């Protein structure tokens, strides 16, 4: 086994380290693998989890801030026990040797598009961003000063937005690498999902630097693999919420009820904007009052039963009445909208005599609106017709007739869809005997269809349950319950709401997010994948910041192969492989006469 050394700067919880430790290539009869020298990070909890995940005690807690960075980031002077790291500190962490491969994944929060531009431009985040350069400077100084050499390959990973928000930093990083003799590739279009064959698209920024003197040959680009679906990754995992099989990170987040409802209404592949398209009138959960709520009782009829919660809208007991004893009085006058009789004296004529203020309306008998005899009259077919009049219209005379000659539809038999009585003789059996042509239907009294007791029965929440039977469904027994537990909009919990597409729309568990980042399902000690010493929210942050393990494996493989080629003196070979970093072309000057 031929081991090549690797060191990680800003190693976090060890996604990159775990991947590189799995890298392996065979060339020239030798098997090449990595030996991890160290993983440096300022977060002690991240370092603890790094060693938990990799199974190796290689994490080193070290703050790589310069003094001015510390002050700008924290907003105060360093504590008495803090000191600025030196190249010697790095050299000790490297185990007093120059690593063959240096992998760096500096903090990207200040360079990410998730941070508003105003904050990203502040002194605080500019100090954090400078770690991309200062950490690399410190490592190169340590290797050159104490090891008299530099790593054969240096790789730096970050977010694509670094090309705009960290443009000046990238310029300084390239100048630094070129100064130390590196050929540099800087690109922001690397999809680690395709490199590692993951179940996620993960486009990242990568710098790959090859030391020209130590490695004059090329570094090939990893083979791009097809992306897996998210379902391909999750289908073999334990059911969400199963913390025995999936560990403590596999619990479902407790979300507000209204958030669960929103998730169930968003179609697969959609987001919150699709909520604007929801026909909420047909989907909303509403309260339907019992019969009798807000009912106004009739003065002349019997009242409903008096219940213990008698109040409008509170029960099925009537609690309002149409009381005829209250005349319009108080603020209103007694003559409002009053109709006066023509046979009685008029009421007093007031100064504001209008229908709404005084008795200015009368029942006038002089207008006779009685209709003529036979208006709208319909004559009987079996009787003598009425006199034909000159104004023979339906509004003035019996100008209509009940004509029996027209059936309900021309050509239709009288027995169409006829239901025969079992106690009477059957209709004639015709040659065309179907339900549309003859009396082919029968009300058969022999089949009884009276439902059992408790069919569609709804049990009271606060009552003893009915006997559970072998065919206990809603059509056979009281298999339903009036469940009062529908939560309030802001109540938090875990609920299963089946969406319109027939699936459960739910948040991913932290364990599932780790699997999408291709972390192992189990730790080296046999426990389900988990992180210790941190909250679930912090665990998600660690996992999201990690380099996907499977992508690190493939990137580590191409670097190992390039190192093996360099040792074998391979400077050129025929291949279909895509080149990541090609040798520098020597341009010969030509004098043209």
C-alpha positions as CSV (number, residue, x, y, z in Angstrom):
1,X,0.0,0.0,0.0
2,X,1.4,3.4,-1.0
3,X,0.1,6.1,1.2
4,X,0.1,9.8,0.3
5,X,-0.4,12.4,2.9
6,X,-3.3,14.9,3.0
7,X,-4.1,17.8,5.3
8,X,-7.4,19.7,5.5
9,X,-7.9,23.4,6.4
10,X,-11.3,24.4,7.8
11,X,-12.2,20.7,7.8
12,X,-15.5,21.1,9.7
13,X,-17.2,17.9,10.6
14,X,-15.2,15.9,8.1
15,X,-17.1,15.5,4.9
16,X,-13.9,16.1,2.9
17,X,-11.7,14.0,5.2
18,X,-14.2,11.1,5.3
19,X,-14.2,11.0,1.5
20,X,-10.4,11.3,1.0
21,X,-9.9,8.4,3.4
22,X,-12.1,6.3,1.1
23,X,-10.2,7.3,-2.1
24,X,-8.1,4.6,-3.7
25,X,-6.5,4.0,-7.1
26,X,-4.4,1.2,-8.5
27,X,-1.5,2.0,-10.9
28,X,1.7,0.3,-11.9
29,X,1.1,-2.6,-9.5
30,X,0.6,-0.3,-6.6
31,X,-2.4,0.7,-4.6
32,X,-2.5,4.3,-3.6
33,X,-4.5,5.7,-0.7
34,X,-4.4,8.8,1.6
35,X,-3.1,9.1,5.1
36,X,-4.7,12.0,7.0
37,X,-2.2,14.3,8.8
38,X,-4.8,16.6,10.3
39,X,-8.0,18.6,9.9
40,X,-7.8,22.1,11.3
41,X,-10.9,24.0,12.4
42,X,-11.6,26.7,15.0
43,X,-14.8,25.0,16.2
44,X,-14.2,22.4,18.9
45,X,-17.6,20.7,18.5
46,X,-17.0,20.4,14.7
47,X,-13.6,18.8,15.5
48,X,-15.2,16.3,17.9
49,X,-17.7,15.3,15.3
50,X,-14.9,15.1,12.6
51,X,-13.2,12.4,14.6
52,X,-16.5,10.7,15.4
53,X,-17.3,10.4,11.7
54,X,-13.9,9.6,10.3
55,X,-12.9,7.2,13.2
56,X,-9.5,8.9,13.4
57,X,-8.3,11.3,16.0
58,X,-6.8,13.9,13.6
59,X,-8.9,17.0,14.3
60,X,-6.9,20.0,15.6
61,X,-8.7,23.0,17.2
62,X,-7.0,26.1,15.8
63,X,-8.2,29.6,15.1
64,X,-6.5,30.9,12.0
65,X,-7.7,34.5,12.4
66,X,-5.1,37.2,12.3
67,X,-5.5,39.7,15.2
68,X,-7.3,42.3,13.1
69,X,-9.6,39.6,11.7
70,X,-10.5,38.5,15.3
71,X,-11.3,42.1,16.3
72,X,-13.4,42.8,13.2
73,X,-15.3,39.5,13.5
74,X,-16.0,39.5,17.2
75,X,-16.2,43.2,17.8
76,X,-13.7,43.3,20.7
77,X,-10.1,42.6,21.6
78,X,-9.0,38.9,21.9
79,X,-9.1,37.2,25.3
80,X,-5.9,36.7,27.3
81,X,-5.6,33.0,26.3
82,X,-5.9,33.8,22.6
83,X,-2.9,34.1,20.3
84,X,-2.3,34.5,16.6
85,X,-1.2,31.2,15.0
86,X,2.2,31.0,13.4
87,X,3.7,28.9,10.6
88,X,5.2,26.7,13.4
89,X,1.8,25.9,14.8
90,X,0.7,24.8,11.3
91,X,3.9,22.7,10.9
92,X,3.2,20.9,14.2
93,X,-0.3,20.2,13.1
94,X,1.0,18.7,9.8
95,X,3.1,16.3,11.9
96,X,6.3,18.1,10.9
97,X,5.9,17.1,7.2
98,X,4.7,18.6,3.9
99,X,1.4,17.0,2.8
100,X,1.2,15.7,-0.7
101,X,-2.3,17.2,-1.0
102,X,-3.7,20.2,0.8
103,X,-7.5,20.5,0.8
104,X,-9.1,23.7,2.0
105,X,-12.8,24.6,2.5
106,X,-12.9,28.0,4.2
107,X,-16.0,29.6,5.6
108,X,-18.4,30.8,2.9
109,X,-21.1,32.6,4.8
110,X,-19.8,36.1,3.9
111,X,-19.5,35.0,0.2
112,X,-22.9,33.3,-0.1
113,X,-25.9,34.8,-1.9
114,X,-28.0,33.9,1.2
115,X,-26.4,36.9,3.0
116,X,-27.6,40.4,2.1
117,X,-25.1,42.5,0.2
118,X,-25.0,45.1,3.0
119,X,-23.9,42.5,5.6
120,X,-21.5,40.8,3.2
121,X,-19.7,44.1,2.7
122,X,-19.3,44.8,6.4
123,X,-15.9,44.6,8.2
124,X,-17.2,41.6,10.1
125,X,-17.8,39.4,7.1
126,X,-14.8,40.8,5.1
127,X,-12.6,39.6,8.0
128,X,-14.2,36.1,7.7
129,X,-13.8,36.0,3.9
130,X,-10.1,36.8,4.3
131,X,-9.6,33.3,5.8
132,X,-9.6,32.0,2.2
133,X,-6.3,33.7,1.7
134,X,-4.8,34.0,5.1
135,X,-5.1,30.2,5.9
136,X,-3.5,29.3,2.6
137,X,-0.6,31.8,3.2
138,X,0.0,30.4,6.6
139,X,0.1,26.8,5.3
140,X,2.5,27.6,2.4
141,X,4.8,29.6,4.7
142,X,5.0,26.6,7.1
143,X,5.8,24.1,4.4
144,X,8.4,26.2,2.7
145,X,10.0,27.5,5.9
146,X,10.3,24.2,7.7
147,X,9.8,21.5,5.0
148,X,11.7,23.3,2.2
149,X,8.9,22.3,-0.1
150,X,5.2,22.8,-0.8
151,X,2.2,20.4,-1.4
152,X,2.1,18.9,-4.9
153,X,-1.6,19.7,-5.2
154,X,-3.7,22.3,-3.5
155,X,-7.5,22.4,-3.8
156,X,-9.9,25.0,-2.4
157,X,-13.7,24.7,-2.3
158,X,-16.3,27.5,-1.8
159,X,-19.6,28.9,-3.1
160,X,-19.9,30.1,-6.7
161,X,-20.7,33.7,-5.5
162,X,-17.1,34.1,-4.5
163,X,-16.3,35.0,-8.1
164,X,-18.2,38.3,-7.6
165,X,-18.2,39.0,-3.8
166,X,-14.6,37.8,-3.4
167,X,-13.1,38.9,-6.7
168,X,-10.2,40.7,-5.1
169,X,-9.4,37.7,-2.8
170,X,-9.3,35.4,-5.8
171,X,-6.9,37.7,-7.6
172,X,-4.6,37.6,-4.5
173,X,-4.9,33.8,-4.1
174,X,-3.9,33.2,-7.8
175,X,-0.9,35.5,-7.4
176,X,0.1,33.7,-4.3
177,X,-0.1,30.2,-6.0
178,X,1.7,31.3,-9.1
179,X,4.4,32.8,-6.9
180,X,5.0,29.4,-5.4
181,X,5.1,27.7,-8.8
182,X,1.5,26.4,-9.2
183,X,-0.5,26.0,-12.4
184,X,-4.0,27.1,-11.4
185,X,-7.6,26.2,-12.6
186,X,-10.3,28.5,-11.2
187,X,-13.9,27.6,-12.1
188,X,-17.3,28.1,-10.5
189,X,-19.3,25.6,-12.5
190,X,-18.3,22.3,-10.8
191,X,-21.4,20.2,-9.9
192,X,-20.3,18.0,-7.0
193,X,-23.6,16.2,-7.4
194,X,-22.4,14.9,-10.8
195,X,-18.9,14.3,-9.6
196,X,-20.1,12.2,-6.6
197,X,-23.3,10.7,-8.2
198,X,-25.4,12.3,-5.5
199,X,-29.1,12.8,-5.1
200,X,-28.7,16.6,-5.3
201,X,-27.4,19.4,-7.6
202,X,-24.5,21.0,-5.8
203,X,-22.7,23.6,-7.9
204,X,-19.6,24.8,-6.3
205,X,-16.5,26.9,-6.9
206,X,-13.2,25.0,-7.0
207,X,-9.5,26.0,-7.3
208,X,-7.2,23.2,-8.4
209,X,-3.5,24.0,-8.3
210,X,-0.8,21.7,-9.4
211,X,2.9,22.3,-8.5
212,X,4.6,22.3,-11.9
213,X,8.0,21.2,-10.7
214,X,6.7,18.2,-8.7
215,X,3.9,17.2,-11.1
216,X,4.6,18.1,-14.7
217,X,1.8,15.8,-15.9
218,X,-2.0,16.5,-16.1
219,X,-4.7,16.0,-13.5
220,X,-7.8,14.5,-15.1
221,X,-11.3,15.6,-14.3
222,X,-13.5,13.1,-12.5
223,X,-16.0,11.2,-14.6
224,X,-19.4,12.8,-14.4
225,X,-22.1,10.5,-13.0
226,X,-25.8,10.7,-13.5
227,X,-27.6,12.4,-10.7
228,X,-29.8,10.2,-8.5
229,X,-33.3,11.3,-7.6
230,X,-34.0,12.3,-4.0
231,X,-36.3,9.3,-3.7
232,X,-33.4,7.0,-4.7
233,X,-31.5,8.2,-1.6
234,X,-34.4,8.2,0.9
235,X,-36.3,5.0,-0.1
236,X,-33.8,2.7,1.7
237,X,-33.7,4.9,4.9
238,X,-35.8,4.2,8.0
239,X,-39.2,5.8,8.2
240,X,-38.9,9.5,9.3
241,X,-39.3,9.7,13.1
242,X,-37.8,6.3,13.7
243,X,-35.0,7.4,16.0
244,X,-34.1,3.8,16.9
245,X,-33.0,2.9,13.4
246,X,-32.2,6.4,12.2
247,X,-30.7,7.9,15.3
248,X,-31.6,11.2,17.1
249,X,-31.2,13.3,13.9
250,X,-34.0,11.4,12.3
251,X,-36.8,13.1,14.2
252,X,-39.3,15.2,12.3
253,X,-39.2,18.9,13.0
254,X,-42.2,20.2,15.0
255,X,-43.8,22.7,12.7
256,X,-46.9,24.9,13.2
257,X,-50.2,23.4,12.0
258,X,-50.6,26.1,9.4
259,X,-47.1,25.3,8.0
260,X,-48.1,21.6,7.6
261,X,-51.2,22.8,5.8
262,X,-49.2,25.0,3.5
263,X,-46.8,22.1,2.7
264,X,-49.7,19.8,1.8
265,X,-51.0,22.4,-0.7
266,X,-47.8,23.0,-2.5
267,X,-47.3,20.6,-5.5
268,X,-44.1,18.6,-5.9
269,X,-41.4,20.7,-7.4
270,X,-43.2,23.9,-6.3
271,X,-42.7,26.4,-3.6
272,X,-44.6,29.0,-1.6
273,X,-45.6,31.0,-4.7
274,X,-47.9,28.1,-5.7
275,X,-50.1,28.8,-2.7
276,X,-51.4,31.8,-4.6
277,X,-53.1,29.3,-7.0
278,X,-54.8,27.2,-4.4
279,X,-58.6,27.1,-4.5
280,X,-58.8,27.5,-0.7
281,X,-62.6,28.0,-0.7
282,X,-62.9,24.3,-1.5
283,X,-60.0,23.1,0.7
284,X,-60.1,25.2,3.8
285,X,-60.9,23.6,7.1
286,X,-63.9,25.4,8.6
287,X,-66.3,25.0,11.6
288,X,-69.9,24.1,10.6
289,X,-72.4,25.1,13.4
290,X,-75.0,22.6,14.5
291,X,-78.6,22.8,13.3
292,X,-80.3,25.5,15.3
293,X,-77.4,27.8,15.8
294,X,-78.4,31.4,15.4
295,X,-82.0,30.3,14.8
296,X,-84.8,32.8,15.5
297,X,-87.9,31.0,17.0
298,X,-91.4,31.7,15.8
299,X,-93.7,33.3,18.4
300,X,-96.6,31.1,17.4
301,X,-94.7,27.7,17.5
302,X,-93.2,25.5,20.3
303,X,-89.7,26.3,21.4
304,X,-86.7,23.9,20.9
305,X,-85.3,22.2,24.0
306,X,-83.5,24.4,26.4
307,X,-79.8,23.2,26.6
308,X,-77.1,23.9,29.1
309,X,-75.0,26.0,26.6
310,X,-77.9,28.2,25.4
311,X,-76.4,31.0,23.5
312,X,-76.5,32.2,19.9
313,X,-74.2,30.0,17.8
314,X,-73.1,27.8,20.8
315,X,-75.5,24.9,20.5
316,X,-78.5,23.4,18.8
317,X,-80.8,25.1,21.2
318,X,-82.8,28.1,19.9
319,X,-81.9,31.2,21.9
320,X,-83.5,34.0,19.9
321,X,-87.2,35.0,19.4
322,X,-89.2,37.0,17.0
323,X,-91.2,39.0,19.6
324,X,-94.2,40.9,18.1
325,X,-94.9,42.9,21.3
326,X,-92.2,45.4,20.6
327,X,-93.5,48.3,18.5
328,X,-91.2,50.8,16.8
329,X,-90.8,53.4,19.5
330,X,-88.0,55.2,21.3
331,X,-85.9,56.8,18.6
332,X,-88.5,55.9,15.9
333,X,-92.1,57.3,15.3
334,X,-95.2,55.2,15.5
335,X,-96.3,56.2,12.0
336,X,-93.2,55.0,10.1
337,X,-94.2,53.1,6.9
338,X,-97.9,53.1,8.2
339,X,-100.7,52.3,5.7
340,X,-103.9,54.2,6.5
341,X,-107.3,52.8,6.0
342,X,-109.5,54.7,3.5
343,X,-112.5,54.2,5.8
344,X,-110.9,55.9,8.9
345,X,-109.8,59.5,9.7
346,X,-106.3,60.3,8.7
347,X,-103.6,60.7,11.2
348,X,-102.1,64.0,11.9
349,X,-100.3,65.6,9.0
350,X,-96.7,66.4,10.1
351,X,-94.1,68.7,8.7
352,X,-92.0,65.8,7.6
353,X,-94.6,63.7,5.9
354,X,-92.8,60.9,4.1
355,X,-93.2,57.1,4.1
356,X,-90.4,56.8,6.6
357,X,-91.6,59.6,8.9
358,X,-95.4,59.9,8.9
359,X,-98.5,58.0,7.8
360,X,-98.4,59.2,4.2
361,X,-99.5,55.9,2.6
362,X,-103.1,54.7,2.0
363,X,-104.8,51.5,1.0
364,X,-106.7,53.0,-2.0
365,X,-109.7,50.8,-3.2
366,X,-110.4,52.8,-6.3
367,X,-107.8,51.1,-8.4
368,X,-109.5,47.8,-9.4
369,X,-106.9,45.3,-10.4
370,X,-109.2,42.2,-10.5
371,X,-108.5,40.1,-13.5
372,X,-111.1,39.1,-16.1
373,X,-112.7,35.7,-15.7
374,X,-110.8,33.0,-17.6
375,X,-107.5,34.9,-17.6
376,X,-104.8,32.2,-18.0
377,X,-107.6,29.6,-18.2
378,X,-106.7,26.1,-19.4
379,X,-109.7,24.3,-21.0
380,X,-110.5,20.6,-20.5
381,X,-110.2,18.3,-23.5
382,X,-113.4,16.4,-22.6
383,X,-115.6,19.5,-22.2
384,X,-117.3,22.1,-24.4
385,X,-115.0,25.0,-25.3
386,X,-115.5,28.5,-23.9
387,X,-116.8,31.3,-26.1
388,X,-114.2,32.5,-28.6
389,X,-113.6,36.2,-27.9
390,X,-112.1,38.9,-30.1
391,X,-109.3,39.4,-27.6
392,X,-108.6,35.7,-27.2
393,X,-105.2,35.8,-25.5
394,X,-104.1,33.7,-22.5
395,X,-104.1,36.8,-20.3
396,X,-107.7,37.7,-21.2
397,X,-109.5,34.4,-22.0
398,X,-109.3,30.6,-21.7
399,X,-106.9,30.4,-24.7
400,X,-105.1,27.3,-23.5
401,X,-106.0,23.6,-23.6
402,X,-104.8,20.4,-21.9
403,X,-104.1,18.3,-25.0
404,X,-103.7,14.5,-24.2
405,X,-102.5,13.6,-27.7
406,X,-98.9,14.5,-27.2
407,X,-96.9,12.0,-25.2
408,X,-93.9,13.0,-23.1
409,X,-91.7,12.3,-26.2
410,X,-92.6,11.2,-29.8
411,X,-92.1,7.5,-30.3
412,X,-91.6,6.7,-26.7
413,X,-93.4,3.6,-25.1
414,X,-95.5,4.2,-22.1
415,X,-93.6,1.6,-20.1
416,X,-90.1,3.1,-20.5
417,X,-88.3,2.9,-17.1
418,X,-91.5,1.7,-15.5
419,X,-91.1,0.2,-12.0
420,X,-93.6,-2.6,-11.5
421,X,-95.3,-3.4,-8.2
422,X,-94.6,-6.9,-6.9
423,X,-98.2,-7.1,-5.7
424,X,-99.8,-6.4,-9.1
425,X,-99.9,-8.3,-12.5
426,X,-96.8,-7.6,-14.7
427,X,-96.9,-5.4,-17.7
428,X,-97.0,-7.2,-21.2
429,X,-93.8,-8.8,-22.1
430,X,-92.7,-7.2,-25.3
431,X,-90.1,-8.2,-27.9
432,X,-87.9,-5.4,-26.9
433,X,-87.5,-6.0,-23.2
434,X,-85.1,-3.6,-21.7
435,X,-85.5,-0.9,-19.2
436,X,-86.0,1.7,-21.9
437,X,-88.6,-0.2,-23.8
438,X,-90.8,-2.2,-21.4
439,X,-91.6,-2.6,-17.8
440,X,-88.5,-4.5,-16.9
441,X,-87.9,-3.2,-13.4
442,X,-89.4,-4.6,-10.2
443,X,-89.6,-3.3,-6.6
444,X,-88.6,-6.6,-5.0
445,X,-89.6,-6.7,-1.3
446,X,-87.6,-9.8,-0.6
447,X,-84.2,-8.1,-0.3
448,X,-83.9,-6.2,3.0
449,X,-81.3,-3.5,3.1
450,X,-81.8,-2.0,6.5
451,X,-78.3,-1.0,7.8
452,X,-77.1,-2.5,11.1
453,X,-77.1,-0.5,14.2
454,X,-74.0,1.8,14.4
455,X,-73.5,1.9,10.6
456,X,-71.8,5.3,10.0
457,X,-71.8,5.7,13.8
458,X,-69.7,8.5,15.1
459,X,-68.5,8.0,18.7
460,X,-68.2,10.7,21.3
461,X,-64.7,11.6,22.3
462,X,-65.6,11.7,26.0
463,X,-67.6,8.4,25.9
464,X,-66.6,4.8,26.3
465,X,-65.8,3.2,22.9
466,X,-68.2,0.7,21.3
467,X,-67.2,-3.0,21.0
468,X,-64.5,-3.5,18.4
469,X,-65.7,-6.0,15.8
470,X,-63.9,-8.0,13.1
471,X,-65.3,-5.9,10.3
472,X,-65.0,-2.6,12.0
473,X,-65.2,0.0,9.2
474,X,-67.5,2.9,8.9
475,X,-70.1,0.9,6.9
476,X,-70.4,-1.9,9.5
477,X,-69.8,-0.4,13.0
478,X,-69.2,2.8,14.9
479,X,-65.7,3.1,13.5
480,X,-65.5,6.9,13.4
481,X,-64.9,9.4,16.2
482,X,-65.6,13.1,16.7
483,X,-61.9,14.1,17.2
484,X,-61.5,17.5,18.9
485,X,-57.8,17.6,18.5
486,X,-57.6,19.6,15.3
487,X,-54.9,22.1,16.4
488,X,-54.8,25.8,16.3
489,X,-52.9,27.5,13.5
490,X,-49.8,28.3,15.6
491,X,-49.7,25.0,17.6
492,X,-46.5,23.1,16.9
493,X,-46.3,19.3,16.4
494,X,-45.9,16.5,13.8
495,X,-48.9,15.6,11.7
496,X,-49.5,13.5,8.6
497,X,-51.6,15.4,6.1
498,X,-52.1,13.6,2.8
499,X,-51.8,16.1,-0.1
500,X,-53.9,16.2,-3.2
501,X,-51.3,14.1,-5.1
502,X,-51.8,11.3,-2.5
503,X,-48.4,11.7,-0.8
504,X,-47.2,13.1,2.5
505,X,-45.6,16.5,2.0
506,X,-43.2,16.8,4.9
507,X,-39.8,18.4,5.9
508,X,-36.6,16.4,5.5
509,X,-35.1,15.2,8.7
510,X,-31.5,16.2,9.6
511,X,-30.5,12.6,9.1
512,X,-31.9,12.6,5.6
513,X,-30.1,15.8,4.8
514,X,-26.8,14.1,5.9
515,X,-27.6,11.2,3.6
516,X,-28.2,13.6,0.6
517,X,-24.7,14.9,1.4
518,X,-23.5,11.2,1.1
519,X,-22.5,10.8,4.7
520,X,-22.4,7.2,5.9
521,X,-25.7,5.8,7.3
522,X,-23.7,4.6,10.4
523,X,-20.7,5.8,12.3
524,X,-17.5,3.7,12.6
525,X,-18.7,2.7,16.1
526,X,-21.9,1.2,14.7
527,X,-24.4,3.9,15.8
528,X,-26.7,5.5,13.2
529,X,-25.1,8.7,11.8
530,X,-25.4,11.5,14.3
531,X,-23.6,14.6,15.6
532,X,-22.9,15.2,19.3
533,X,-22.8,18.4,21.4
534,X,-25.0,20.5,19.2
535,X,-28.6,21.4,18.6
536,X,-30.5,20.1,15.6
537,X,-30.3,23.5,13.9
538,X,-26.6,23.6,14.4
539,X,-26.3,20.0,13.1
540,X,-28.1,21.1,9.9
541,X,-25.6,24.0,9.5
542,X,-22.6,21.7,9.9
543,X,-24.1,19.2,7.4
544,X,-25.0,21.9,4.8
545,X,-21.4,23.4,5.0
546,X,-19.7,20.0,4.6
547,X,-18.1,18.8,1.4
548,X,-20.1,15.8,0.1
549,X,-18.2,12.6,1.0
550,X,-18.7,10.9,-2.3
551,X,-17.6,13.9,-4.3
552,X,-14.5,14.1,-2.1
553,X,-13.8,10.4,-2.9
554,X,-13.8,11.1,-6.7
555,X,-11.7,14.2,-6.5
556,X,-9.3,12.5,-4.3
557,X,-9.0,9.6,-6.8
558,X,-8.0,11.9,-9.7
559,X,-5.3,13.5,-7.5
560,X,-4.0,10.2,-6.4
561,X,-3.8,9.0,-10.0
562,X,-1.9,12.2,-11.0
563,X,0.6,11.7,-8.1
564,X,1.1,8.1,-9.3
565,X,1.7,9.3,-12.9
566,X,4.2,11.8,-11.6
567,X,6.1,9.1,-9.6
568,X,6.1,6.9,-12.7
569,X,7.4,9.8,-14.9
570,X,4.3,9.8,-17.1
571,X,4.2,13.1,-18.9
572,X,2.0,12.2,-21.8
573,X,-0.5,9.5,-22.6
574,X,-3.4,8.9,-25.0
575,X,-6.7,9.1,-23.2
576,X,-10.4,10.2,-23.6
577,X,-10.3,11.6,-20.1
578,X,-11.1,15.3,-19.7
579,X,-8.1,17.2,-18.4
580,X,-8.5,19.4,-15.3
581,X,-5.1,21.0,-15.2
582,X,-2.9,20.6,-18.2
583,X,0.9,21.4,-18.3
584,X,1.8,24.9,-19.2
585,X,2.6,25.3,-22.8
586,X,6.0,26.7,-23.6
587,X,5.7,29.4,-26.2
588,X,8.8,29.7,-28.4
589,X,9.4,33.1,-29.9
590,X,9.8,33.2,-33.6
591,X,11.4,35.9,-35.6
592,X,9.5,36.6,-38.8
593,X,11.5,38.2,-41.5
